[in-house]
């Protein structure tokens, strides 16, 4: 395994500790300076230590991991956010099965506790699901059932690299892509094995993976959201453009289609939340939910550049922090994992479907996060950043938005790269212009911090994928699509076609 630089922020040592919102930056662990180009790390410590997902604080969460009877209802004591894990069963009676063919699996229509995102997982992360997955859901409190919806089954390429601590030291599971279905309380699922080629009668049918389970994810409520998952009256405007670095007000996130209102009252932060926020302390105060946008002049002014230096760095875009979208910091690994630099950006689509509003984007993120950690067994949210259809940019995996945080987004190419997920599915749907623009803004800034030309090429070393064997040197675009490193449809044909425009716009924002 390639060496990783892994740090643990000191304030995480006591889970019961709470810190005031206005904790002085000096009391936080010193992150890499955002006022200079990020240096290559010194010799790194191997791995992230013994990985362990923290146990849930209450037994209520544990009970949601079991099959639920139709009479079950949401408990007032249930923690915010939960996962129901329902084992799949054969759908066809033995007498109705074709001889030698694998049995379809699934669940008939049934009630469930409210959920908003679905996916299917199985025991062996190396096993592929050769077949189709379809779900129907019922909107909460109604009798309306949706049409059958396809779930993307090929999701193994969105994962930690083979041989890495995240892959080998955890109970990682095989998984489909998650699908956002909105607030629902009923579900039906069917998983059908791939049909045998009629021209090859000697072919052995591929059975479905063992231990398949349907995961129903409730994102819970986030900052300033009501029970429906939309930002409520607590939403406030971003700090004014040009606010001094490190002095941005800690206010709730503002989304593109919400109106500003009064700021929230001060609060206390758990140790885990403070730790995830402290790594961005030079950009915004600990507890801030938005890192404010800066002009290019303000961005360069904040970086303590050498006299006469003219680096190509785009203006810093506004970024909704993990605190802003309501990440439950107790779910992830407490340590942060880093690589040496950021050479390239891989653009993805989340394949979660397009049936979400921008107000719901934080709920979508919390659902994906929980699915990645609790259902798939990853250490944290897989992508370094996310972008919604309105062009809002979100901090993804914890560790600091200016730093070279190791992600789990492009199997074989997670080292020295970053992953950006555009929320939605863009195989046959055009991505919104706002989302493509946001990718341009984000890459112009982040790649600029590491001296990268968005229109340039870079050589990466494969960690092993279905397209490039481990150790192979591959020349790629600095802004690449997921399919450039792995044989996959991601980021969808329509979004992939927009990457040329994103490269040009990103370079222009850098002043090239």
C-alpha positions in Angstrom: 0.0 0.0 0.0 1.3 3.4 -0.8 2.2 5.5 2.2 -0.5 7.8 3.5 -0.2 10.8 5.8 -2.9 10.3 8.4 -3.6 12.7 11.2 -5.9 12.8 14.1 -7.2 16.1 15.3 -6.7 16.4 19.0 -10.2 17.6 20.0 -11.6 14.2 19.0 -10.2 12.5 22.1 -13.3 12.8 24.2 -16.6 12.1 22.5 -18.6 13.8 25.3 -16.6 17.0 25.0 -18.5 20.0 23.7 -16.8 23.2 22.4 -18.3 26.7 22.0 -19.0 27.8 18.5 -16.6 30.7 18.7 -13.6 28.6 19.8 -10.5 30.7 18.9 -8.7 29.3 15.9 -5.5 29.2 18.0 -7.0 26.5 20.2 -7.6 24.2 17.2 -5.0 21.9 15.8 -3.0 23.8 13.2 -4.0 22.8 9.7 -1.8 23.3 6.6 -1.8 26.9 5.8 -4.3 28.0 3.2 -2.3 31.1 2.6 0.4 29.2 0.7 0.6 26.6 -2.0 0.0 23.2 -0.3 3.4 21.5 0.1 4.2 17.9 -0.5 3.9 16.0 2.7 6.9 14.7 4.6 7.4 11.0 4.9 3.9 9.7 5.8 2.8 7.3 8.4 1.4 4.1 6.9 -2.4 3.7 6.8 -5.0 5.0 9.1 -4.4 2.8 12.0 -6.8 0.0 12.9 -10.0 1.1 11.2 -13.1 0.9 13.3 -16.5 2.5 12.9 -17.7 4.0 16.1 -20.6 2.1 17.7 -24.0 3.7 17.6 -24.9 5.6 20.7 -28.3 4.0 21.2 -29.9 0.6 20.7 -32.6 2.3 18.7 -30.1 2.6 15.7 -29.2 -1.1 16.1 -32.7 -2.2 15.8 -33.1 -0.5 12.5 -30.6 -2.9 11.1 -33.0 -5.8 11.4 -36.0 -6.7 9.3 -39.0 -4.6 10.3 -42.6 -5.8 10.6 -45.2 -3.9 8.7 -46.6 -2.6 12.0 -43.4 -1.0 13.0 -43.4 2.8 13.2 -40.9 5.5 13.8 -40.0 5.9 17.5 -39.6 9.3 19.1 -36.4 8.0 20.7 -34.8 7.1 17.3 -31.7 9.1 16.5 -31.6 11.5 13.6 -31.0 9.4 10.6 -31.2 5.6 10.4 -30.7 2.6 8.2 -33.1 -0.4 7.8 -31.4 -3.5 6.4 -33.8 -6.1 5.0 -32.6 -9.5 3.8 -33.7 -10.4 0.3 -35.5 -13.7 -0.3 -36.2 -15.9 -3.4 -39.1 -14.5 -5.4 -40.0 -17.6 -7.4 -41.2 -20.9 -6.0 -38.8 -23.8 -6.7 -41.4 -25.4 -9.0 -41.5 -22.2 -11.2 -37.7 -21.9 -11.7 -35.9 -22.7 -14.9 -33.6 -25.7 -14.3 -30.1 -24.5 -13.5 -31.0 -20.8 -13.6 -30.2 -18.6 -10.5 -33.3 -17.6 -8.6 -34.5 -14.0 -8.6 -34.5 -12.3 -5.2 -36.4 -9.4 -3.7 -39.2 -8.4 -1.3 -42.9 -8.1 -2.0 -44.7 -4.8 -1.2 -44.3 -4.0 2.4 -44.5 -1.1 4.9 -41.3 0.4 6.4 -40.2 3.2 8.6 -39.8 6.4 6.6 -36.8 6.5 4.3 -35.6 8.5 1.3 -32.8 6.5 -0.3 -32.4 2.9 -1.3 -29.7 0.5 -2.3 -28.8 -3.2 -2.3 -25.6 -4.5 -0.6 -24.1 -8.0 -0.4 -21.4 -9.7 1.7 -18.4 -10.0 -0.8 -17.1 -6.6 -2.0 -15.2 -8.4 -4.8 -18.4 -10.1 -6.1 -20.2 -8.4 -9.0 -24.0 -8.3 -9.3 -24.7 -9.6 -12.8 -28.3 -8.7 -13.2 -30.9 -5.9 -12.7 -32.2 -4.3 -9.6 -35.5 -2.5 -9.6 -37.5 -0.8 -6.8 -41.0 0.6 -6.3 -41.7 2.9 -3.4 -44.8 4.5 -1.8 -44.8 8.1 -0.8 -45.1 8.6 2.9 -48.7 8.9 4.2 -50.2 8.0 0.8 -51.3 5.0 -1.2 -49.3 6.2 -4.3 -46.7 3.7 -5.5 -44.1 4.8 -8.0 -43.3 3.1 -11.2 -40.4 0.6 -11.2 -37.1 2.4 -11.1 -33.7 0.9 -12.1 -30.9 1.0 -9.6 -27.4 1.2 -11.1 -25.7 -2.2 -10.3 -22.1 -1.5 -11.3 -20.8 0.6 -8.4 -17.6 -1.2 -7.5 -15.5 1.4 -9.4 -16.6 4.0 -6.8 -14.5 2.6 -4.0 -11.2 2.7 -2.1 -8.2 1.2 -3.9 -7.4 -2.5 -3.6 -4.8 -3.1 -0.9 -5.5 0.1 0.9 -6.3 0.3 4.6 -9.8 1.4 3.9 -10.4 -1.6 1.7 -8.6 -4.3 3.6 -9.0 -3.3 7.2 -12.8 -2.9 7.2 -15.9 -5.0 6.6 -16.4 -3.6 3.1 -19.5 -4.8 1.2 -20.5 -5.0 -2.4 -23.1 -2.4 -3.2 -25.3 -0.9 -6.0 -25.3 2.8 -6.4 -27.8 4.4 -4.1 -31.1 5.8 -5.5 -32.9 8.8 -4.1 -36.6 8.1 -3.9 -37.9 10.9 -1.6 -39.8 10.5 1.6 -41.3 7.0 1.5 -42.8 4.4 3.8 -43.4 1.4 1.5 -41.1 -0.5 -0.7 -40.9 -3.4 -3.2 -37.7 -4.7 -4.8 -36.8 -7.3 -7.4 -33.3 -8.5 -8.3 -33.2 -10.6 -11.5 -30.0 -12.5 -12.5 -28.5 -11.8 -15.9 -30.2 -13.9 -18.6 -28.0 -16.6 -20.2 -26.9 -16.0 -23.7 -29.2 -18.1 -25.9 -26.3 -18.6 -28.4 -24.2 -20.2 -25.7 -26.1 -22.9 -24.0 -22.9 -24.3 -22.4 -22.4 -21.1 -20.4 -22.9 -21.4 -16.7 -25.4 -18.9 -15.3 -23.8 -16.5 -12.9 -25.6 -16.6 -9.5 -26.5 -13.5 -7.6 -24.1 -12.5 -4.8 -24.7 -14.0 -1.4 -26.1 -12.1 1.5 -28.0 -9.5 -0.4 -29.9 -6.9 1.7 -32.1 -3.9 0.8 -30.8 -0.8 2.6 -33.5 1.9 3.4 -31.8 5.1 4.5 -33.4 7.9 6.4 -31.2 11.0 6.2 -32.7 12.6 9.4 -33.0 16.3 9.8 -30.1 18.7 9.0 -29.3 22.2 10.2 -32.2 24.6 9.7 -34.4 21.8 8.1 -37.9 20.9 9.0 -39.2 17.3 9.1 -39.6 17.4 5.3 -35.9 17.8 4.8 -36.0 21.4 3.4 -34.1 24.3 4.9 -36.4 26.2 7.2 -36.5 29.8 8.5 -33.1 29.5 10.1 -31.3 29.9 6.7 -29.1 32.9 6.4 -27.1 34.6 3.7 -23.4 33.7 3.1 -20.8 36.0 4.7 -20.2 39.1 2.6 -17.8 38.7 -0.3 -14.3 39.7 0.9 -14.7 38.7 4.5 -11.2 38.2 6.0 -10.0 34.6 5.7 -10.6 32.8 9.0 -13.2 35.3 10.2 -16.3 34.2 8.3 -19.4 34.2 10.4 -20.7 30.7 11.5 -24.0 30.8 9.8 -26.3 28.1 8.3 -25.8 27.3 4.6 -27.7 29.3 2.0 -28.9 27.3 -1.0 -29.5 28.7 -4.5 -33.3 28.6 -4.2 -33.8 29.8 -0.6 -34.2 33.3 0.7 -31.9 34.8 3.4 -33.3 35.3 6.9 -31.9 36.0 10.4 -28.7 34.2 11.5 -28.9 31.3 14.0 -28.1 31.6 17.6 -24.6 30.4 18.9 -24.4 26.7 19.6 -22.0 24.2 21.1 -20.2 21.7 19.0 -19.3 18.1 19.7 -15.6 17.1 19.5 -16.2 15.3 16.2 -17.9 18.3 14.6 -15.2 20.7 15.9 -12.4 18.4 14.5 -14.0 18.2 11.0 -14.4 22.0 11.1 -10.9 22.8 12.5 -9.1 21.6 9.4 -10.8 24.5 7.5 -10.1 27.1 10.3 -8.0 29.4 8.1 -11.0 29.7 5.7 -13.9 30.1 8.1 -14.4 30.0 11.9 -14.9 26.6 13.6 -18.5 25.7 13.3 -19.1 27.7 10.1 -21.6 26.1 7.7 -20.4 28.1 4.7 -16.8 28.9 3.5 -17.4 32.2 1.8 -16.5 33.0 -1.8 -13.7 35.3 -2.6 -12.7 37.2 -5.8 -9.5 36.2 -7.5 -7.7 39.2 -6.1 -8.9 38.4 -2.6 -8.0 34.7 -3.1 -4.4 35.6 -4.1 -4.1 38.3 -1.4 -4.9 35.7 1.3 -2.1 33.4 0.2 1.1 35.2 1.2 2.7 34.8 -2.2 6.3 35.6 -3.0 6.8 39.1 -4.4 6.1 39.2 -8.1 4.6 35.7 -8.1 1.6 35.2 -10.4 0.2 31.8 -9.8 -2.8 30.5 -11.9 -5.4 30.1 -9.2 -9.1 30.7 -9.7 -11.3 32.7 -7.3 -12.3 30.6 -4.3 -16.0 29.5 -4.7 -18.4 29.4 -1.8 -18.5 25.9 -0.3 -21.1 24.5 2.0 -19.2 22.7 4.8 -20.0 19.3 6.3 -21.5 21.1 9.2 -23.7 23.0 6.6 -25.2 19.9 5.1 -25.5 18.1 8.4 -22.9 15.3 8.3 -23.1 13.1 11.4 -19.4 13.2 12.3 -19.7 10.2 14.6 -20.3 7.9 11.6 -16.9 8.3 10.0 -13.4 7.3 10.9 -12.1 9.9 13.4 -8.7 10.2 11.6 -8.1 12.0 8.3 -6.1 10.4 5.5 -4.1 12.4 3.0 -2.0 11.8 -0.1 1.0 14.0 -1.2 -0.7 16.3 -3.8 -3.6 16.7 -6.1 -2.6 16.0 -9.7 -6.1 15.6 -11.3 -9.8 15.8 -10.7 -12.2 13.0 -11.6 -15.8 14.1 -12.3 -18.6 11.7 -11.5 -22.3 11.6 -11.4 -23.9 10.1 -8.2 -26.3 7.9 -10.2 -28.9 8.7 -7.5 -31.4 10.0 -10.0 -32.6 13.5 -10.8 -35.8 13.6 -8.7 -34.5 15.9 -6.0 -34.7 19.7 -5.4 -31.8 21.8 -4.5 -33.3 22.3 -1.0 -33.2 18.5 -0.7 -29.5 18.2 -1.7 -28.2 18.2 1.9 -30.6 15.3 2.6 -29.3 13.5 -0.5 -25.7 14.0 0.8 -26.5 12.7 4.3 -28.2 9.7 2.7 -25.2 8.9 0.5 -22.9 9.4 3.4 -24.7 7.0 5.6 -25.0 4.5 2.7 -21.2 4.7 2.1 -20.3 4.3 5.7 -23.0 2.2 7.3 -24.1 0.1 4.3 -21.0 -0.2 2.2 -18.4 -0.1 5.0 -16.3 2.8 3.8 -14.4 5.1 6.2 -16.3 8.3 5.2 -18.2 9.9 2.3 -16.5 8.7 -0.9 -16.1 11.9 -2.9 -14.0 14.9 -2.0 -16.7 17.4 -3.2 -20.3 17.3 -4.4 -22.2 19.7 -6.7 -26.0 19.9 -7.0 -28.1 20.9 -9.9 -28.3 24.5 -8.8 -24.5 24.8 -8.8 -24.0 24.7 -5.0 -20.7 23.2 -4.0 -20.4 21.0 -0.9 -17.4 19.7 1.1 -17.3 15.9 0.9 -14.9 13.7 2.7 -13.5 15.2 5.8 -10.0 16.5 6.1 -10.0 20.1 4.8 -11.0 21.5 1.5 -7.6 22.9 0.6 -5.8 19.7 1.4 -5.0 16.5 -0.6 -7.5 14.3 1.1 -7.6 10.6 0.1 -11.0 9.8 -1.3 -12.8 6.6 -2.4 -14.2 7.7 -5.8 -12.1 6.2 -8.6 -10.9 2.7 -8.1 -7.2 2.5 -9.0 -6.8 6.3 -9.1 -7.7 7.7 -5.6 -4.1 8.6 -4.8 -3.1 12.2 -5.6 -6.4 13.0 -7.1 -9.8 14.4 -6.0 -13.3 13.3 -6.9 -16.2 15.6 -7.6 -19.7 14.1 -7.7 -22.5 15.9 -9.6 -25.7 14.9 -7.8 -27.9 13.2 -10.3 -27.8 10.7 -13.3 -26.6 12.1 -16.6 -26.5 9.2 -19.0 -29.5 10.4 -21.0 -30.2 13.8 -19.2 -28.1 16.9 -19.8 -26.5 18.3 -16.7 -27.7 21.8 -15.7 -25.4 24.6 -16.9 -25.1 25.7 -13.2 -23.6 22.3 -12.2 -21.0 22.4 -15.0 -20.1 26.0 -14.1 -19.7 24.9 -10.5 -17.3 22.2 -11.5 -15.3 24.8 -13.5 -15.1 27.1 -10.5 -14.2 24.4 -8.0 -11.4 23.0 -10.2 -10.0 26.4 -11.1 -9.5 27.1 -7.4 -8.5 23.7 -6.0 -6.3 22.5 -8.9 -4.7 26.0 -8.9 -3.7 25.5 -5.3 -1.5 22.6 -6.5 -0.2 24.3 -9.6 -2.3 22.3 -12.1 -3.5 23.5 -15.5 -7.1 22.4 -16.1 -6.5 22.1 -19.8 -3.3 20.1 -19.3 -2.3 16.4 -19.1 -0.9 14.5 -16.2 0.6 11.1 -15.7 -1.0 8.9 -13.0 0.0 5.5 -11.8 -2.8 3.0 -11.6 -3.5 1.2 -8.4 -5.4 -1.5 -10.3 -8.7 -1.3 -12.2 -10.6 -3.1 -14.9 -9.0 -0.8 -17.4 -5.4 -0.4 -16.2 -3.4 -3.0 -14.3 -1.6 -1.9 -11.1 1.6 -0.1 -11.7 0.7 1.1 -15.3 1.5 4.7 -16.0 -1.5 6.5 -17.6 -1.5 9.9 -19.2 -4.8 11.6 -18.6 -6.5 15.0 -18.7 -6.1 17.0 -15.5 -9.9 17.1 -15.5 -11.0 13.6 -16.4 -14.2 11.7 -16.2 -14.5 8.6 -14.1 -14.6 6.4 -17.3 -11.1 7.6 -18.2 -9.7 5.5 -15.3 -12.3 2.7 -15.2 -14.5 0.9 -17.8 -17.8 2.5 -16.6 -20.6 4.7 -17.8 -19.9 7.2 -15.1 -20.2 10.2 -15.2 -22.9 9.6 -17.8 -22.5 10.3 -21.5 -24.2 13.7 -21.3 -22.0 15.0 -18.4 -18.8 13.5 -20.0 -19.5 15.6 -23.1 -19.4 18.8 -21.0 -15.9 18.2 -19.6 -14.2 19.9 -22.5 -16.2 23.1 -21.7 -15.4 22.7 -18.0 -11.7 22.5 -18.7 -11.7 25.6 -20.9 -13.8 27.6 -18.4 -11.7 26.4 -15.5 -8.4 27.5 -17.2 -9.9 30.9 -18.0 -10.9 31.4 -14.4 -7.3 30.7 -13.5 -6.2 33.5 -15.9 -4.6 31.2 -18.5 
